[in-house]
């Protein structure tokens, strides 16, 4: 449950003793092709949309998590921890904040005080001012905000949209779902203004992410 005093204490406990000298948070190779700098630039806001938005967000988070960064999730009460672990997220470095539908921006801002990356699922129509305030907090703290299923038009430096999604494994009503092939289109500002498309297995038959 959302408890401001506990979040503040956690952020203080996990905050690095010195500012990171790395400008980018690392991601797995399959994700790197979608990013203009092949990594997550600190101080930015990314938006994941489409039928596999949450899976894509978890796959993106796996890179920083595996490299030792702390990650948080706000407003994602249905986040699948087994799926997150399958993509490579270190569950011991994942903080899930539940029960804060009206205070998602406050909770995410507090997590940014100490965590490198925060996933957030805002209300259906979040106030643009709230997202801008969160973006400013990310720039100030050197963190990354990953917004899941936010409506188009919400402020973001880069949007990663799942435009096609197809499961594999079923054959004429028999078998079981084994892997999902998706098409992701990335577009944003500056060096990311030109759209980039990439096909991914999300997940593969073993539960990971890979280029298709």
C-alpha positions, 0 to 999 in steps of 0.5 A: 500500500502507498505509505509516503514515509516508507517510500521516503525511507526506501529512496534514501536507503537505496540512493547511490552515495555519488551521482552516476557517471554513466549517462545511459542505463543499459538495455538488452541488445534486442531493445537497444535497436529501438533507442537512439543511443542504444540505452536509456538516457537519464532524465527522460520519459518514455511511453509504451503503448499497444497490446503488449505495453506492459510486457515491453516495459518489463523487458526494457526494465530488465537491462538496468535491473540486471546491471544493478539498478533499482526499479519501481512500479506504480499503478501496476497492481497486476504486474506479473512478477514471474513474467518480470523475472522471466524477462530478466528483472531482478525481483530483489531490486523491484519496488511495487507500490500498490493502492495509490490511484489518486497519488500515482505522480506523488509516489513515482516522484518519491521513488525517483529520489532513489531509484534509477527507473520507475514504471508508472501506469497513470489514470486513463486521462492523466493531467499533462501538468502531473506528467510534466512535473514527473519529467522535471523530477526525472531530469533533476534526479537523473532517473528514467520514467517509463509510462505504460499505456498512457494516452497519446499526447501525454508528454514523452521524449520517446514513444514505443508503440506495439503495432502488431502482436501475434501469439505462436504455438496453437495449431488448429485449436491444439497446443499451447501458447509458446511465444509472441511476435510483436512489431514495435515502432519507436518515435520521439524527439530530436535524434529519435524523430525518424521512426524505427521499427523492430520485430521482437519475440516478447516473450520467446518460448523461454520467457525472455525477449529477443529480436525476431 
